[in-house]
Amino acid sequence: MHSSPTSVALAAGLLTAALSLASTAQAQVLDAAGLQKIDAAIQQLTPKIVTWRRDIHEHPELSGQEVRTAQLVADHLRRLGMDVQTGVGGTGVVGTLKGGLPGKVVALRADMDALPMPENTGLPFASKAKSSYLGKEVPVTHSCGHDAHVAMLMGAAEALAGMKATLPGTVKFIFQPAEEGAPVEPDASGKVPSFGAKAMVEAGVLKDVQAIYGLHITANLPAGTAGYRSGPLMAGSDNIHIHVEGKGGHGSSPWSAVDPIVAASQVVLGLQTVVSRQLNISKEPAVITIGQIQGGTRYNIIPDNVEMMGTLRTFDEDMRQEALKRITTTAESIAAASGAKAKVRFGPVAYPVTTNPAALTEASLPALKLAMGGKAVVIPKVSGSEDFSEFQKVVPGFFYFLGAPPKGKDFTKAPPNHSPQFDIDEDQLPVGARSLAALAVDFLHRSK
């Protein structure tokens, strides 16, 4: 997850209270007998799901480079007799399972890409892979759990393929590349080709689809617990680039130069007032973070310019637009006060807010709770971002989290997503596969 969430930090007391409210008392289309059929199929597939996860984990691929993973997925879907499209939106794969009865079309999605970072888990199948990222050789690892996502959806696909004759409709299995971000650098204007979910949408993967489901695994929820909420779930994300132009000179005589490092430092501090003093955060939270500053070559040389990069996270489109304007004004004005100039641009990552529609959430909860044995809780908003939101812009989509802290680890202290120590409890892989399959079957059987 780009930006995909670094953790779902929840207090134990809040979860205990929420769990007590979760029940399967609501009327539901998917009944216990239907779930039992799904569960029986998933249980038989569990060893394969674990094997797939470990294989993908040991051979991670960066955004836009998911060639091996895509081949593994495509071969599996073809063996199941599905119509399979490859090279969708880059390296994406789409498998279509047409049920034996007429009906609606539902989609299930998993993301395939890994991250440019080292792995320090000590697992016997830990990644030793390296690849090229922004012109540099970097270690690559599945420290966000996308290996698990792919394996779980492969399992759900095989389970549902075995139920093909009784399925009233069609299931599309969408295996998406590049969720973690753009696989290429922006051009001089700051633009990049569409990537990830947006590229797949533009390729037409949601044609005829009435709803889409997806999940994200996390070590920061209790094992086997689904975390969800109606409305805004995960923040929208905008990359921030700020170029501060000064005038270089000798460090001994800054009055004869325009120091962009000092101006940039003041801009960083000034940007914090955009959230704390300029946005109405009683409506929704927002976060501005500058995570990278580059400038200068030597301790006694004032450089000509400084480059800064960061992110804006918002949960409301009007607040997002207001923040973008105020970031620009703040940076330009503070730089100008120092005699420097600031040029602000946003992108290439600009993910919308991941928002679960109220109607689809309410309709899906009975099946989700049934599949999770009642362990489904409402969680606070998550300030990480997900490009599953691009699918939700086109059709109703429901996204949720699956708790899978490593055995023996306190979920409140387990290494979060994007940590070099991130790991999961593989016993939860069949739980995730079961929940995805259950949601698809439930949707196809519902009258609306």
Protein Blocks (a to p, Z undefined) as FASTA:
>chain_A
ZZiafbdcddfklmmmmmmmgcckbccfbdfklmmmmmmmmmmmmmmmmmmmmmmmmmcc
dehiammmmmmmmmmmmmnopacdehihijaccdddddfbdcddddddddfbdcddddde
hpakbcfbdcdeehiacddddfeopmmmmmmmmmmmmmmmmmmmmpgcdddddddehklo
cfbdcdfkopacdehjllmmmnopmgoiabdcdddddfkbcehiacddehjfbdcddddd
dddddddddfklmmlpccfklmmmmmmmmmmmmmmmmccfklpgcddddfbdcedjbfkb
ccfbdcdddddddfbfklmmmmmmmmmmmmmmmmmmnopacdddedjbdcddddddfklm
mmmmmmmmmmnnopacdddddfbdcfklmmmmmmccdddddddddehiafklgccehiak
bccdfklmmmmmmmmmmmmmmmmmpmZZ
